[in-house]
Amino acid sequence: MQSEIIAQTIVTPHLATAASMLICVAQPSNASLHRALVKAEQRLMTLPWRVDAGVLHIASQSQPGEVHLTDGEDCSCPTTRGVCFHRAAWLILSTLAAGGCSPVANLPLPSILDDDELDPDSFLDGDFSGFSDYELTAPETDFIEVDFMPMLVKRGRKVAA
């Protein structure tokens, strides 16, 4: 097995629609989810968002400056009925991730870290000379760790991949 680099892919309308269609096929009778997926497809293209440790941070459509968080099960938005578009967007992104791509936003949400909190000598600001070759490219026998865990969705429940 050779080392692989996971390419980041900007989420396009075509990718969002394809993932949304797969979710609809998997859950054909959930009309609330279908409506939320239609909103999520469009809003993933027009609203800033990012994924940190499996949690989607997405800007609010109705409240400027507010960001909602969802892990696909729970959401910080005040929606009381049906599925919110935030959770539907998370399902679209997790479906793309399960398909082998690392989704990236058209409009990335700014980092929650202030510049003052970063060490000036951190790897974010400097070169990679501080890392050994082993840390950058693992031997063939080692596993490569990824930041997300792909999930398969079946009848509204998560199934470990």
C-alpha positions in Angstrom: 0.0 0.0 0.0 1.4 3.4 -1.0 0.9 6.6 0.9 -2.0 8.6 -0.5 -2.7 12.3 -0.2 -6.4 13.1 0.2 -7.2 15.9 -2.2 -9.4 18.7 -1.0 -12.4 19.3 -3.2 -14.3 22.6 -3.4 -18.0 21.8 -3.0 -19.7 22.6 -6.3 -23.4 22.7 -7.0 -23.0 19.4 -8.9 -21.3 17.6 -6.0 -23.9 18.9 -3.5 -26.8 17.8 -5.7 -25.3 14.3 -6.3 -24.8 13.8 -2.5 -28.3 15.1 -1.8 -29.8 12.7 -4.4 -28.0 9.8 -2.7 -29.4 10.8 0.7 -32.9 11.1 -0.8 -32.6 7.6 -2.3 -31.5 6.2 1.1 -34.5 8.0 2.9 -37.3 8.2 0.3 -40.1 8.9 2.7 -38.6 11.7 4.8 -40.2 14.8 3.2 -38.8 17.2 5.8 -35.2 16.0 5.1 -35.8 16.4 1.3 -36.9 20.0 1.8 -33.9 20.7 4.0 -31.5 19.2 1.5 -32.8 21.5 -1.3 -32.0 24.5 1.0 -28.7 23.0 2.1 -27.5 22.5 -1.5 -28.0 26.2 -2.3 -26.7 27.5 1.1 -23.5 25.5 1.0 -22.7 27.6 -2.1 -23.7 31.0 -0.7 -22.9 30.9 3.1 -19.5 30.7 4.7 -18.9 27.4 6.6 -16.1 25.1 7.8 -15.9 21.6 9.4 -13.8 21.2 12.6 -13.5 17.8 14.2 -16.7 16.5 12.6 -18.7 19.5 13.6 -20.1 21.8 10.9 -19.9 25.5 11.6 -22.2 27.4 9.2 -23.3 31.0 9.1 -27.0 31.7 9.9 -29.2 32.7 7.0 -31.6 34.7 9.1 -29.3 36.1 11.8 -26.3 37.9 10.3 -23.1 37.3 12.3 -24.5 34.2 14.0 -22.9 30.7 13.4 -24.8 27.4 14.0 -23.0 24.2 15.0 -24.2 20.7 14.1 -22.8 17.2 14.3 -25.6 15.8 12.1 -27.6 14.7 15.1 -28.0 17.9 17.1 -28.0 21.5 15.9 -27.6 24.8 17.8 -30.4 26.5 15.7 -33.9 27.1 17.2 -35.7 24.9 14.7 -38.5 23.1 16.4 -40.0 21.0 13.7 -38.5 18.9 10.9 -34.9 18.8 9.8 -33.0 22.1 9.6 -30.8 22.9 6.6 -27.7 22.9 8.9 -28.2 19.1 9.6 -29.0 18.5 5.9 -25.8 20.3 4.9 -23.8 18.2 7.4 -25.3 15.0 5.8 -24.3 16.3 2.3 -20.7 17.0 3.5 -20.4 13.6 5.3 -21.7 11.8 2.2 -19.0 13.5 0.1 -16.4 12.6 2.7 -17.6 9.0 2.7 -17.2 9.1 -1.1 -13.5 9.8 -0.7 -13.1 13.6 -1.0 -12.4 16.2 1.6 -15.0 18.9 1.0 -13.9 22.5 1.2 -16.1 25.6 1.3 -16.5 28.1 -1.6 -16.7 30.8 1.2 -14.6 29.5 4.1 -15.8 30.6 7.5 -12.9 32.5 9.3 -11.0 30.6 11.9 -12.2 30.9 15.5 -8.6 31.6 16.6 -7.4 35.1 16.9 -4.0 35.8 15.4 -2.7 36.7 18.8 -3.3 33.2 20.1 -0.9 31.6 17.5 2.7 31.0 18.3 4.8 33.0 15.7 7.0 30.0 15.2 4.0 27.6 14.6 3.8 25.4 11.6 1.0 27.6 10.3 3.4 30.5 9.8 6.7 28.8 9.1 8.2 26.2 6.9 8.2 22.4 7.4 11.9 22.1 8.3 11.0 21.4 12.0 9.3 18.1 11.0 11.1 14.9 10.3 10.5 13.0 7.0 8.8 10.3 9.1 6.2 12.7 10.3 5.4 13.9 6.8 5.4 10.6 5.0 4.6 7.5 7.1 6.1 4.1 6.1 3.8 1.8 4.1 3.0 -0.4 7.1 1.6 2.5 9.2 -1.9 3.8 9.0 -2.6 7.3 7.9 -4.8 9.2 10.4 -7.7 11.4 9.0 -9.5 14.2 10.7 -13.0 12.9 10.0 -14.7 9.5 10.3 -16.9 8.7 7.3 -20.4 7.6 8.2 -22.9 5.7 6.2 -26.5 6.8 6.8 -29.2 4.1 6.7 -32.8 4.7 7.7 -31.8 7.8 9.8 -29.2 6.0 11.9 -25.5 6.2 11.7 -23.7 3.0 10.9 -20.0 2.8 11.6 -18.0 2.5 8.4 
